[in-house]
Amino acid sequence: MRAVLADTGPLYAANDEGDVHHQRALRQLKELTRERKEVVISYPTMLEAYSLLLFRLGQNAAFDWLDEISGASFVNPTGEDYARGRNTVRSHKDQRITLVDATLAAIALRLGVEVWTYDHHFDVMRVPVWR
């Protein structure tokens, strides 16, 4: 699969001009297009990104983003992905890894794709990261 699984950070950063990673996210979106890599979004990531946009940038920004991603490819976590995520957070008690991120890591490993993220926890979880 020529794809990356998007984490919330880059999706949010691409839409918030004040985000420290805004320009990086825009450059990387262009690079992904050049590499013909599809950006796949998990449903939990979509929900998390929408909430951030809604509460930080407002309803119009959140609605506009939903329109932008309407043609994207989405993936649902399986029960096994959630179980693996739960085990991951428990096995990394010294880290503050969210269940959303641990589940995203499980999805990426199941699909054999890299994660597009700025979160170092994916390195801790030993998940391939697209950089």
C-alpha positions as CSV (number, residue, x, y, z in Angstrom):
1,M,0.0,0.0,0.0
2,R,1.5,3.3,-1.0
3,A,0.0,5.3,1.9
4,V,0.7,6.9,5.2
5,L,-1.6,6.8,8.2
6,A,-2.1,10.3,9.5
7,D,-1.8,11.3,13.1
8,T,-3.7,14.2,14.4
9,G,-0.7,16.5,14.7
10,P,0.0,17.0,11.0
11,L,-3.7,17.2,10.1
12,Y,-4.2,19.9,12.7
13,A,-0.9,21.8,11.9
14,A,-1.8,22.0,8.2
15,N,-4.9,24.0,9.1
16,D,-3.6,26.3,11.9
17,E,-1.3,29.0,10.6
18,G,-0.2,29.7,14.2
19,D,0.9,26.1,14.8
20,V,4.7,25.6,15.1
21,H,4.5,22.8,12.5
22,H,2.2,24.6,10.0
23,Q,4.8,25.2,7.3
24,R,6.3,21.7,7.8
25,A,2.8,20.1,7.4
26,L,2.2,22.0,4.2
27,R,5.6,21.0,2.8
28,Q,5.0,17.4,3.7
29,L,1.5,17.4,2.1
30,K,3.2,18.5,-1.2
31,E,5.9,15.8,-0.7
32,L,3.3,13.1,-0.2
33,T,1.5,14.2,-3.4
34,R,4.8,14.1,-5.3
35,E,5.5,10.6,-3.9
36,R,2.0,9.6,-4.8
37,K,1.3,8.4,-1.3
38,E,-2.2,8.4,-0.1
39,V,-3.0,9.9,3.3
40,V,-5.3,7.5,5.2
41,I,-7.1,8.7,8.3
42,S,-8.4,6.5,11.0
43,Y,-11.8,7.4,12.4
44,P,-10.5,8.1,15.9
45,T,-7.9,10.5,14.4
46,M,-10.7,12.2,12.4
47,L,-12.7,12.7,15.6
48,E,-9.7,14.0,17.6
49,A,-8.6,16.4,14.8
50,Y,-12.1,17.7,14.4
51,S,-12.4,18.4,18.1
52,L,-9.1,20.3,18.2
53,L,-10.1,22.4,15.2
54,L,-13.5,23.1,16.7
55,F,-12.2,24.2,20.1
56,R,-9.1,26.0,18.9
57,L,-10.0,27.5,15.6
58,G,-13.8,27.5,15.7
59,Q,-16.8,25.9,14.0
60,N,-16.2,27.2,10.6
61,A,-12.6,25.9,10.5
62,A,-13.8,22.5,11.7
63,F,-16.6,22.4,9.1
64,D,-14.2,23.5,6.3
65,W,-11.8,20.7,7.3
66,L,-14.5,18.1,7.2
67,D,-15.3,19.2,3.6
68,E,-11.5,19.0,2.7
69,I,-11.2,15.5,3.9
70,S,-14.5,14.2,2.5
71,G,-12.7,12.4,-0.3
72,A,-10.0,10.9,1.9
73,S,-9.6,7.2,2.6
74,F,-10.6,6.2,6.1
75,V,-9.9,3.1,8.2
76,N,-11.7,1.7,11.2
77,P,-9.8,0.1,14.0
78,T,-10.6,-3.5,14.7
79,G,-11.3,-4.9,18.2
80,E,-7.8,-6.4,18.0
81,D,-6.3,-2.9,17.2
82,Y,-8.0,-1.5,20.4
83,A,-6.7,-4.5,22.4
84,R,-3.2,-4.0,21.1
85,G,-3.4,-0.3,21.9
86,R,-4.6,-1.0,25.4
87,N,-1.6,-3.4,25.9
88,T,0.7,-0.8,24.5
89,V,-0.3,1.9,26.9
90,R,0.0,-0.5,29.8
91,S,3.4,-1.7,28.7
92,H,4.8,1.9,28.5
93,K,3.7,3.1,31.9
94,D,6.6,5.6,32.0
95,Q,5.2,7.4,28.9
96,R,2.0,9.4,28.4
97,I,0.8,7.6,25.3
98,T,-2.8,8.2,24.5
99,L,-5.1,5.3,23.6
100,V,-5.8,7.0,20.3
101,D,-2.1,7.0,19.4
102,A,-1.5,3.4,20.6
103,T,-4.5,2.3,18.6
104,L,-3.2,4.2,15.5
105,A,0.1,2.4,16.0
106,A,-1.7,-0.9,16.0
107,I,-3.5,0.0,12.8
108,A,-0.3,1.0,11.1
109,L,1.4,-2.2,12.1
110,R,-1.5,-4.3,10.9
111,L,-1.7,-2.4,7.5
112,G,2.1,-2.3,7.1
113,V,2.2,1.5,6.6
114,E,4.2,4.4,8.1
115,V,2.6,6.9,10.4
116,W,2.8,10.6,9.5
117,T,3.3,12.2,12.9
118,Y,5.3,14.7,14.9
119,D,4.8,12.7,18.1
120,H,7.9,10.9,19.5
121,H,5.8,8.3,21.1
122,F,5.5,6.4,17.8
123,D,9.3,6.0,17.9
124,V,8.9,4.7,21.5
125,M,6.2,2.3,20.3
126,R,8.6,1.2,17.5
127,V,6.2,2.1,14.7
128,P,7.7,3.2,11.3
129,V,7.3,6.9,11.0
130,W,7.1,8.8,7.6
131,R,9.6,11.7,7.7
